[in-house]
């Protein structure tokens, strides 16, 4: 569970046992663990009516908040429930979207605006997610998504049913956080000489060039392209990505096409315990600027040979 200022996010391994449509309709009870359900029933804390999610939907509607979104990551076998505690189009969100899109925002249709609002709220969305909030046919939604991508207002990743969409500034923010700040690599650093075409000496934070980020994307492409990949393959790619610089969790997740929680729980944390990755801020594990780097080239080569 992740708690933020504007809502909650619950993620759990496994897929739903009933179709999403049935979940939103309510009235269907199909627990994964019937014994646990019975225990809560005996305590008077649960019922077998399939009404739990319906109660959440009603509560959110009464508060005039953005409706909860349940989504399934088919490639990761993970189900998440996002409970936003914000109005449908908050003023701050609209201001941000106008900044990204410019004057063209005024010409956008209602569906286009809703798609962008959802992408802003949930960070990444799919055609199926949008259908929870709109009655248009999936083909019409796909057409609007293609138009938004072509205009550069959405970034597309994945293929077929695994296609996801994010706002372009989210991808740019990930690129900006790729490399450590100047406190680690001063202008005279042997790693980045003053003549470096990527990091001019006048740059305080050394923002990465698009060429550098594309190199990282190329390294991660085999994993990002696959719906499923072996754990060893993902570990080797993470080691290679982190072999030259510290990378934040969100950047790793975006490069690999995986959820941040999946990368943290199944890869980063175990690899830290094994001594394969090191923390940028070891004194504070939950540091807001936490990032990870391969411990040494020797470790990296050893992992590749295994």
N, C-alpha and C positions, 0 to 999 in steps of 0.2 A: 504494500500500500504506500502511495506517495501523497502527502498532503501539501497543497500549495495555497497561496493567498486566495485564489479564485476557484478552488474546487478540490476534488479527490480523484485519484486514479488507482484502480484495483486491477492487478494482473495475476493470472493464475495459469499454470501449465494445463494443457488439454483443450479440447474443443467442446462446444455446447452439445448437449445430448438431445436437444430439440432444435428445429429450425428457428432462425432469428425472428421470423414473422410470428411464430407461435409464442415466443417469449414476450414480444411486445403486445400481443393480443391478451395474454394472461390465461389463467384457468388450467394450465397444464403443469403437473408436478412430476418431475422425473429426476429425483436426487441421485447424485453420484455415489453417495454413502447413505443408504436408507437407515442404517443403524444409528448414525449420528443424528439424522433427522428425527428419528423416534425418541432419542434421548432428549432433544430440545422440546419435543411435543410433551413428554412426560413432565418436563419442568415448566410447562406453560409458556415457553418462549418461542414456539413455532407452530405452524399448521401445515397440513398437507392439502393445500388448495391452489398452489401455483399463483398466489396473489402477491407475493413479496415484491416483485419488480413493478407490478401495477401500482402498488402503494408508493413506490419511489417516484414513478412517473407523475402520479397525481400530486404528490408533495411539491415536485419541481414546477408543475404547471401552476399551482396555487401561488408560488413565489414569483412566477413569471420569469423563471430562469431558462437558460438554454437547455433543451431536453437532453437527458442522459444518453450517452452513445455506447452501445455494446458492439465490439468489433472482434473478429477472429483473424489472427495471423496464420494463414494456411501453411506457410513455409516453416514457421517456428512452433506450430501446434500450441499457440498461446491465445487465451481469451482475455480481453481487457474490458473494464467498465469505467467510463470516464463520466464523472459527476461534476459538471461545471456549475459554479455558483455565480453566474453573471447573466445580465440581460442579453437578449438575442443579438443586438448590435450595440454594444456599449460605445459611448461617444469616443473614448480613447482608441478603441479598435478602428472605428471609422476614420479617425484622424490618421492613424498609422497606414491604413490602406490607401487613403488619398495621397499620402506621401510616397508610397511605393509606386502607385499607378499614375499619379499626376492628374491632369485635366480630364483624361479619358474616363476617370471614375464616374463622372456625371452621365456619360453615355451608356454605362453598363446596365444591362437588364437586371431584373429582380433575382433571377436564378444565378447570374454571374456574381452578384454581390453576396448572396447567401453562400455560394461555394467558397469565396474568398474569406468570408467570416469564419466558416467552419475550419478552413485551413489554418487560419490565424489562431483559433481557439484550441484545436486539437493537434496542431503542429504538422500532422500528416493525415491525409484522408484518402478514401477510395470512392469509387462510384457507388458501391453498396452503402457506404456510410452516408452519402448525400441523400440516398433514397429514404433514409429514416426521417428526413426533414422536408422532403419535397415529393409531390405527386407526379412529377413529369416522368415519362418513359425513360428507362436506362439509356436508350439510344440518344435521346435528346440531351441527357446529362453528359454523355460521352462527347457529343458534338461541342457542348459549351466548354468542357474540359480541354479538348483539343485546341479550341480557339484561345483560351486563356494561356495555354502552354506556348502556342505559336506567337502570341504577343509578348511573351517573356514575363507574364504575371504569375505563372505557376511553374514549378520545376517537377518534371516527371521522372520517376525511377521504377524499375521493375517491369515485368511483362504480364500480359493476360490478366488473370484474376489477382495476381500479386502486384498490379500497378498501383503506386501510391503517388500522391501529389503534395508538395509543400510550397510555401511561399518562397520566392527567390532570395529574400533577405535572410532566411533561416540557413540556407546553404552557404551564403556569403559569410554569415557570422561564424559558421563552423570553420571556414577557410581562414578567417582572421585569427582564430584561436589555435591554429595548427602548431605554431612554433613558440618557444619560450621568449620571454621579453628580453630587453637589452641587459637586464641584470645578470643574465647567464652568458650572453654573448656580446661583449662590448665591441665598439667599432674596430679595435685592434685585435680582436679575437682571431686565433689561427684558424678557427672553423669558418669564419666569414670575413675574409680580407676586405679592405676598403674598396677594392676594385670589383667586388662581387656584383654581378649583374642582378642578382636576386635581392640583395639587401644593401642598398646604398647607405653610405656612412651617415647621411643626414636623417635616416629613419630611426625613430626612437624605439618602435616596437617591432621592427623588421617584419612587416606583413608579407606573407608568402606570395610569390608570383603565381599566376594561373597555371603556368607550366609545371611548377612544383606540385600543386594540388592534383593536376592531371596525372602526374607520375604516380602519386599515391593511389588515385582511382584505378590506374592500370594494374597496380599490384593487387588491389582488392577485387578487381573485376571477376576473376574465376569464382570467388565466393559469393559476390553480390549477384552474379548471373544465375547461380544455382538456387533452386528452391530449397534443397537440402545439401549439406556438405558434411563430410566427416569432421569430428572434433579435432583430430590431429591436423587436418588441412587448415581449419580456421586458426588454430594456435600458431601454426607456422607463418601464416599471413600476418597475424597480429605482431609477431616478433619482427617480421621484416618491416612492417609499417612503422614500428616504434624504434627501429635500429638506429635512426639518425636524429630523432628529435622526440620531445615529449608530446604526446597526443592526448587530448581530453577524451573522456568516455563518449560524449555525444558525437565527436568527430569520428571516432572508431566505429561507432554504431552506424553512422551515416555512410561511411566508406564501405562497410561490410553489408549494408542493407539489412541490419538486424535491430531489434529493440535494445535500448541502452541497458535495461534490467537483465536481458539475456546475456549481453556481453559482460556485464559486471559479475553476475552470479556464476555463470558457467565457464568463463574464461579468465577475465582479469584477476579476480580475487584468488582463484586457485593458482594462477601463474605467479602471483606475488608471493603466495605461500611457498611455492616451489623455488623461489629465487630467480625466476626468469624475467620478471618485470620489477621495476623500482618506481617509487612514488616521487613526484616532483615536490610534494609537501609531506614528507613522512611523519612530521610531528602532528599533523592533523589530517586524519583519513578522509573526513568529509569537507575538506577545504573547497570553497567555491571555484577555485582555479586549479583543482587537482588534475593531474595529467600523469601519463605513464610512459616509461621508456625501457627498452630492452637493456638488461643489466650489463651485458658485454657482448661483443662480437663472438666470443668463444661459445657462450651459451646459445646464441642464435644458430651458429654453425652446427653445434651438437644436436639441437632440436631438429634441424633440417636432415641430419643423417639418420635420425631414428626411424 
